[in-house]
Amino acid sequence: MAPADWYIIDNVDELDTPALVVYADRVQYNIDLVKTMIDDVLRLRPHVKTHKSIDVSRLMIDAGIAKFKCATIAEAEMLGMANASDVLLAYQLTGPKLKRFIELIKAYPQTSYSCLLDNQYTAGAISKAAVDDHITIAVYIDLNVGMNRSGIIPADALALYEVCANLPGIKLIGLHAYDGHIHDADYTIRQQRSDESMQPVLKLVDAIIAKGYHKPVVIAGGSPTFTILAKRAGFECSPGTFVYWDKGYQVAYPEQLFLPAALLIARVISLPEERKICIDLGHKSVSAENELAKRVYFLNAPELKFTGHSEEHLVADAGIGHHYKVGDILYGLPYHICPSVALYERAITIENKLVTGEWKTIARDRKITI
């Protein structure tokens, strides 16, 4: 068991705040752990939206993880720079993004790229662009299994699958089924809802095979249903948050024993009233989409009650006779790590309780070179 003060940084006075820090040994632990939670590492296709880092991607590649999922052209290029072998850009490409994707394919020939589509118009556009550029673009049909954000419902997808299978310039690989609407804390309910959402997908797979096509690859799920879908033979699974973990998932999914590996370091910068303290961790420094009480949890100040949050400041009620002073360091575990990481251009690495270097959050930008 890790000591209670595992997060303390001995030379923290050298660190300007707010800062994103990552504990390299814990990142490696989480990568090693996720591999034990599935029967075949080749069924892992981690999403890189959490870390957006070449350094973390390379740690995964060195651990034998060969496939990845991402959501932006920049994330896809970052993976190409890391020499990832197989990358799904889990996004439907239109307009300039399709042109950029083709440039990406040409710029990183060592990486096999694929993308999503959910309608015949996009399929035709991808086919034409591929033929015009004398390339083949690998695609997955994006399915709506309850998220109601994008994708075609499985019952209507067979016709689209047949169209795509016959279009020039397209290589149809399989199906993508993201279940981000399933995040129940109760594991039994989560499993039931996951099973229900995947039944139409399994029925579609059978229908595709019955039509004489090869069995499609199915990429499914995210972190909340990872432990459930990992038990489904043949499915590729796409957890992402596991690599850094956060307070929200730590509370909601206790069966997943990942370690918090990234924190936000902040300082008390003002004592405006007897009970109040002001902290340099505003909207620009921690994800603010959750209610005020569930944005950050300070490991060394769990009693704080937040009363206000603005662009540069977080105000908290510390109680009568509190001990806080201007300059005090606070170690914050975000409730939602992914958008919090995107607020920082670099993650400061911590090893043996010391600041040792940095990992650039290179894919937070909308564009790297392409």
C-alpha positions as CSV (number, residue, x, y, z in Angstrom):
1,M,0.0,0.0,0.0
2,A,1.3,3.4,-0.9
3,P,2.2,5.8,2.0
4,A,-0.4,8.5,2.7
5,D,2.0,11.2,1.7
6,W,3.0,9.6,-1.7
7,Y,2.2,12.8,-3.5
8,I,4.5,15.1,-1.6
9,I,7.2,16.8,-3.8
10,D,10.4,17.6,-1.8
11,N,11.5,20.4,-4.1
12,V,8.0,21.8,-4.7
13,D,9.2,25.3,-3.9
14,E,10.9,25.3,-7.3
15,L,7.6,24.7,-9.1
16,D,5.5,27.6,-10.3
17,T,1.8,27.1,-9.9
18,P,-0.7,26.2,-11.1
19,A,1.1,23.1,-12.5
20,L,0.2,19.7,-13.8
21,V,2.5,17.0,-12.4
22,V,2.7,13.3,-13.3
23,Y,4.2,10.6,-11.1
24,A,6.1,8.5,-13.7
25,D,6.2,5.3,-11.6
26,R,2.4,5.4,-11.1
27,V,1.9,6.0,-14.9
28,Q,4.0,2.9,-15.5
29,Y,2.0,1.0,-12.9
30,N,-1.3,1.8,-14.5
31,I,0.0,0.7,-17.9
32,D,1.2,-2.6,-16.5
33,L,-2.1,-3.1,-14.7
34,V,-4.3,-2.5,-17.7
35,K,-2.5,-5.2,-19.5
36,T,-3.4,-7.7,-16.8
37,M,-7.1,-6.9,-17.1
38,I,-7.6,-8.4,-20.6
39,D,-6.7,-11.7,-22.1
40,D,-4.7,-10.4,-25.0
41,V,-2.8,-7.1,-25.1
42,L,-3.6,-6.9,-28.9
43,R,-7.3,-6.3,-27.8
44,L,-6.2,-3.0,-26.1
45,R,-6.7,0.2,-28.1
46,P,-6.2,2.9,-25.5
47,H,-7.7,6.4,-26.2
48,V,-4.9,9.1,-25.9
49,K,-7.3,12.0,-25.2
50,T,-6.3,11.8,-21.5
51,H,-2.6,12.4,-21.8
52,K,-2.0,13.8,-25.4
53,S,1.7,13.0,-24.9
54,I,4.4,11.3,-27.0
55,D,6.2,10.2,-23.9
56,V,3.2,8.4,-22.5
57,S,2.4,6.9,-25.9
58,R,5.9,5.5,-26.1
59,L,5.6,4.0,-22.6
60,M,2.6,2.1,-23.9
61,I,4.3,1.1,-27.1
62,D,7.3,-0.2,-25.1
63,A,4.8,-2.2,-23.0
64,G,3.6,-4.0,-26.1
65,I,0.4,-1.9,-26.8
66,A,0.2,-1.6,-30.6
67,K,-3.2,0.0,-31.2
68,F,-4.5,3.4,-30.3
69,K,-7.6,5.5,-30.6
70,C,-7.8,9.3,-30.7
71,A,-10.2,12.2,-31.4
72,T,-8.3,14.9,-33.2
73,I,-5.9,15.2,-36.1
74,A,-3.2,16.5,-33.7
75,E,-3.6,13.4,-31.5
76,A,-3.3,11.2,-34.6
77,E,-0.2,13.0,-35.7
78,M,1.3,12.8,-32.2
79,L,0.8,9.0,-32.4
80,G,2.5,9.0,-35.8
81,M,5.4,10.8,-34.3
82,A,5.6,8.2,-31.6
83,N,5.7,5.4,-34.3
84,A,2.4,3.8,-33.3
85,S,1.5,1.1,-35.7
86,D,-2.3,1.3,-35.7
87,V,-4.4,4.4,-35.0
88,L,-8.1,4.9,-35.2
89,L,-9.2,8.6,-35.5
90,A,-12.6,8.1,-33.9
91,Y,-14.1,11.0,-35.7
92,Q,-16.1,11.5,-38.8
93,L,-14.1,13.7,-41.2
94,T,-15.6,16.5,-43.3
95,G,-14.2,19.4,-45.3
96,P,-10.6,20.3,-44.4
97,K,-10.3,17.6,-41.8
98,L,-10.5,15.0,-44.6
99,K,-7.8,16.7,-46.5
100,R,-5.6,16.9,-43.4
101,F,-6.2,13.2,-42.7
102,I,-5.0,12.3,-46.2
103,E,-1.9,14.4,-45.6
104,L,-1.4,12.6,-42.3
105,I,-1.6,9.2,-44.0
106,K,1.1,10.2,-46.5
107,A,3.3,11.9,-43.8
108,Y,3.4,8.8,-41.5
109,P,3.5,5.7,-43.7
110,Q,4.7,3.5,-40.9
111,T,1.3,4.1,-39.1
112,S,-1.9,2.5,-40.3
113,Y,-4.6,5.1,-39.9
114,S,-8.3,4.6,-40.0
115,C,-11.4,6.8,-39.4
116,L,-15.1,6.7,-38.8
117,L,-18.2,7.2,-40.9
118,D,-21.9,6.8,-40.3
119,N,-23.6,7.8,-43.5
120,Q,-23.5,7.3,-47.3
121,Y,-22.6,10.9,-48.1
122,T,-19.4,10.8,-46.0
123,A,-18.6,7.4,-47.4
124,G,-18.8,8.8,-50.9
125,A,-16.7,11.8,-50.0
126,I,-14.0,9.6,-48.4
127,S,-14.1,7.3,-51.4
128,K,-13.7,10.1,-53.9
129,A,-10.9,11.8,-51.9
130,A,-9.0,8.4,-51.6
131,V,-9.3,7.7,-55.3
132,D,-8.3,11.2,-56.3
133,D,-5.1,10.8,-54.2
134,H,-4.4,7.2,-55.3
135,I,-4.6,5.8,-51.7
136,T,-6.9,3.5,-49.7
137,I,-8.5,4.8,-46.5
138,A,-9.4,2.3,-43.8
139,V,-12.8,3.0,-42.1
140,Y,-15.1,1.7,-39.3
141,I,-18.8,2.2,-39.3
142,D,-19.7,4.3,-36.3
143,L,-22.7,2.9,-34.4
144,N,-25.1,4.7,-32.0
145,V,-25.6,2.2,-29.1
146,G,-27.3,4.8,-26.9
147,M,-25.0,7.8,-26.7
148,N,-27.2,9.6,-29.2
149,R,-24.3,11.8,-30.3
150,S,-23.1,10.4,-33.5
151,G,-23.3,7.1,-35.3
152,I,-26.0,5.0,-37.1
153,I,-28.2,2.7,-35.2
154,P,-27.1,-0.9,-35.6
155,A,-30.5,-1.9,-37.1
156,D,-29.9,0.4,-40.1
157,A,-26.1,-0.2,-40.4
158,L,-26.1,-3.3,-42.6
159,A,-27.1,-1.4,-45.8
160,L,-24.4,1.2,-45.1
161,Y,-21.9,-1.6,-44.5
162,E,-22.7,-3.1,-47.9
163,V,-22.3,0.2,-49.7
164,C,-19.0,0.9,-48.1
165,A,-17.7,-2.6,-48.8
166,N,-18.2,-1.9,-52.5
167,L,-16.8,1.7,-52.7
168,P,-13.4,2.2,-54.3
169,G,-10.6,3.7,-52.2
170,I,-12.2,2.4,-49.0
171,K,-11.1,-0.5,-46.9
172,L,-13.9,-1.5,-44.5
173,I,-12.4,-2.9,-41.3
174,G,-15.3,-3.1,-38.8
175,L,-17.5,-1.4,-36.3
176,H,-17.1,1.2,-33.6
177,A,-19.5,1.2,-30.7
178,Y,-18.8,3.9,-28.0
179,D,-21.0,3.6,-24.9
180,G,-20.2,6.8,-23.1
181,H,-23.8,7.1,-21.8
182,I,-23.1,4.1,-19.5
183,H,-21.4,5.3,-16.3
184,D,-23.5,3.8,-13.4
185,A,-21.6,3.4,-10.2
186,D,-23.4,0.1,-9.5
187,Y,-21.4,-2.5,-11.3
188,T,-24.3,-4.8,-11.8
189,I,-26.4,-2.1,-13.4
190,R,-23.5,-1.0,-15.5
191,Q,-23.0,-4.6,-16.7
192,Q,-26.7,-5.0,-17.5
193,R,-26.8,-1.8,-19.5
194,S,-23.5,-2.7,-21.3
195,D,-24.9,-6.1,-22.3
196,E,-28.1,-4.5,-23.6
197,S,-26.2,-1.9,-25.7
198,M,-24.0,-4.6,-27.3
199,Q,-26.8,-7.0,-28.2
200,P,-27.7,-5.1,-31.4
201,V,-24.0,-4.9,-32.3
202,L,-23.6,-8.7,-32.0
203,K,-26.7,-9.1,-34.1
204,L,-25.2,-6.8,-36.8
205,V,-22.0,-8.8,-36.7
206,D,-23.9,-12.0,-37.4
207,A,-25.8,-10.3,-40.3
208,I,-22.6,-9.1,-41.8
209,I,-21.1,-12.6,-41.7
210,A,-24.3,-14.1,-43.1
211,K,-23.9,-11.8,-46.1
212,G,-20.5,-13.4,-46.8
213,Y,-18.2,-10.7,-45.5
214,H,-15.3,-11.3,-43.2
215,K,-16.1,-11.0,-39.5
216,P,-15.8,-7.3,-38.7
217,V,-13.5,-5.9,-36.0
218,V,-15.5,-4.4,-33.1
219,I,-14.0,-1.5,-31.1
220,A,-16.1,-0.8,-28.1
221,G,-16.4,1.1,-24.9
222,G,-14.4,3.4,-22.8
223,S,-13.2,3.3,-19.2
224,P,-16.5,2.8,-17.3
225,T,-17.3,-0.4,-19.2
226,F,-13.7,-1.6,-19.8
227,T,-13.8,-4.4,-17.2
228,I,-17.1,-5.6,-18.7
229,L,-16.1,-5.5,-22.4
230,A,-12.7,-7.0,-21.7
231,K,-14.5,-10.2,-21.1
232,R,-16.1,-10.2,-24.5
233,A,-13.9,-12.3,-26.8
234,G,-12.8,-10.5,-29.9
235,F,-13.8,-7.0,-28.9
236,E,-11.1,-4.3,-28.9
237,C,-11.4,-2.1,-25.8
238,S,-10.6,1.6,-25.5
239,P,-10.0,2.8,-22.0
240,G,-8.2,6.1,-21.7
241,T,-8.4,7.7,-18.3
242,F,-6.7,4.7,-16.7
243,V,-3.2,6.1,-17.4
244,Y,-3.6,9.1,-15.1
245,W,-6.9,8.2,-13.3
246,D,-8.9,10.9,-11.5
247,K,-11.2,11.4,-8.5
248,G,-14.4,10.9,-10.4
249,Y,-13.5,7.5,-11.6
250,Q,-11.8,6.5,-8.4
251,V,-15.1,7.1,-6.6
252,A,-17.4,5.7,-9.2
253,Y,-15.5,2.5,-10.3
254,P,-13.7,1.1,-7.3
255,E,-13.3,-2.3,-9.0
256,Q,-10.7,-0.6,-11.2
257,L,-7.6,-0.4,-9.1
258,F,-5.6,2.2,-11.0
259,L,-3.6,4.7,-9.1
260,P,-4.0,8.5,-9.4
261,A,-0.9,9.5,-11.3
262,A,-1.5,13.1,-12.2
263,L,-2.2,16.0,-9.8
264,L,-2.6,19.8,-10.1
265,I,-0.3,21.7,-7.8
266,A,-1.7,25.0,-6.5
267,R,-0.8,27.7,-3.9
268,V,-2.8,29.8,-1.5
269,I,-2.4,33.3,-2.8
270,S,-4.7,35.4,-0.6
271,L,-6.7,35.3,2.7
272,P,-9.5,37.7,1.8
273,E,-11.7,37.0,4.9
274,E,-11.4,35.2,8.2
275,R,-12.8,31.9,6.9
276,K,-11.8,32.2,3.2
277,I,-8.7,31.3,1.3
278,C,-8.0,32.1,-2.4
279,I,-6.2,29.5,-4.5
280,D,-4.5,30.0,-7.9
281,L,-6.5,27.2,-9.6
282,G,-9.1,28.9,-11.8
283,H,-11.2,27.7,-14.8
284,K,-8.1,28.0,-16.9
285,S,-6.3,25.5,-14.6
286,V,-8.8,22.8,-13.8
287,S,-11.8,21.4,-15.7
288,A,-14.9,23.3,-14.6
289,E,-17.8,21.4,-16.2
290,N,-18.8,19.7,-13.0
291,E,-20.6,21.3,-10.0
292,L,-18.3,23.4,-7.9
293,A,-17.8,20.8,-5.2
294,K,-16.7,18.2,-7.8
295,R,-13.9,19.9,-9.7
296,V,-10.9,19.2,-7.6
297,Y,-10.1,17.3,-4.4
298,F,-7.1,18.5,-2.4
299,L,-5.3,15.5,-0.9
300,N,-3.8,17.6,1.8
301,A,-6.9,19.8,2.4
302,P,-10.0,17.6,2.0
303,E,-12.0,19.7,4.4
304,L,-12.1,22.8,2.1
305,K,-15.5,23.8,0.9
306,F,-15.4,25.7,-2.4
307,T,-17.5,28.9,-2.6
308,G,-16.4,30.5,-5.8
309,H,-14.5,29.8,-9.0
310,S,-13.4,32.2,-11.8
311,E,-10.8,32.2,-14.5
312,E,-7.7,32.5,-12.3
313,H,-9.0,31.9,-8.8
314,L,-10.7,29.2,-6.6
315,V,-12.1,30.5,-3.3
316,A,-12.7,28.1,-0.4
317,D,-14.2,28.2,3.1
318,A,-11.5,26.8,5.4
319,G,-13.4,27.4,8.6
320,I,-12.9,29.5,11.7
321,G,-9.3,29.5,13.0
322,H,-7.9,27.7,10.0
323,H,-4.1,27.1,9.7
324,Y,-3.6,28.1,6.0
325,K,-1.1,30.8,5.1
326,V,-0.3,32.6,1.9
327,G,2.2,30.4,-0.1
328,D,0.9,27.0,1.2
329,I,1.0,24.2,-1.4
330,L,-2.1,22.2,-2.2
331,Y,-2.1,18.9,-4.1
332,G,-5.2,18.6,-6.1
333,L,-6.7,15.5,-7.7
334,P,-9.1,16.5,-10.5
335,Y,-12.5,14.9,-10.7
336,H,-12.1,14.9,-14.5
337,I,-8.5,14.6,-15.6
338,C,-8.9,14.6,-19.4
339,P,-10.0,18.2,-20.0
340,S,-7.8,19.4,-17.1
341,V,-4.7,18.0,-18.8
342,A,-5.7,19.8,-22.0
343,L,-5.3,23.1,-20.1
344,Y,-1.5,22.6,-19.7
345,E,1.2,22.7,-22.4
346,R,3.4,20.4,-20.3
347,A,3.2,17.9,-17.5
348,I,6.0,18.1,-14.9
349,T,7.4,14.7,-14.1
350,I,8.0,13.6,-10.5
351,E,10.3,10.8,-9.6
352,N,11.4,9.8,-6.1
353,K,9.6,12.9,-4.8
354,L,11.6,15.3,-7.0
355,V,10.8,17.3,-10.1
356,T,12.8,15.6,-12.8
357,G,11.6,16.9,-16.2
358,E,8.6,17.4,-18.3
359,W,6.3,15.6,-20.8
360,K,4.9,18.0,-23.5
361,T,1.1,17.8,-23.9
362,I,1.8,18.2,-27.6
363,A,-1.6,17.1,-28.9
364,R,-3.5,19.7,-26.9
365,D,-3.0,22.0,-29.9
366,R,-5.4,21.7,-32.8
367,K,-2.5,21.5,-35.1
368,I,1.1,20.2,-34.8
369,T,2.4,20.3,-38.4
370,I,-0.6,19.0,-40.5
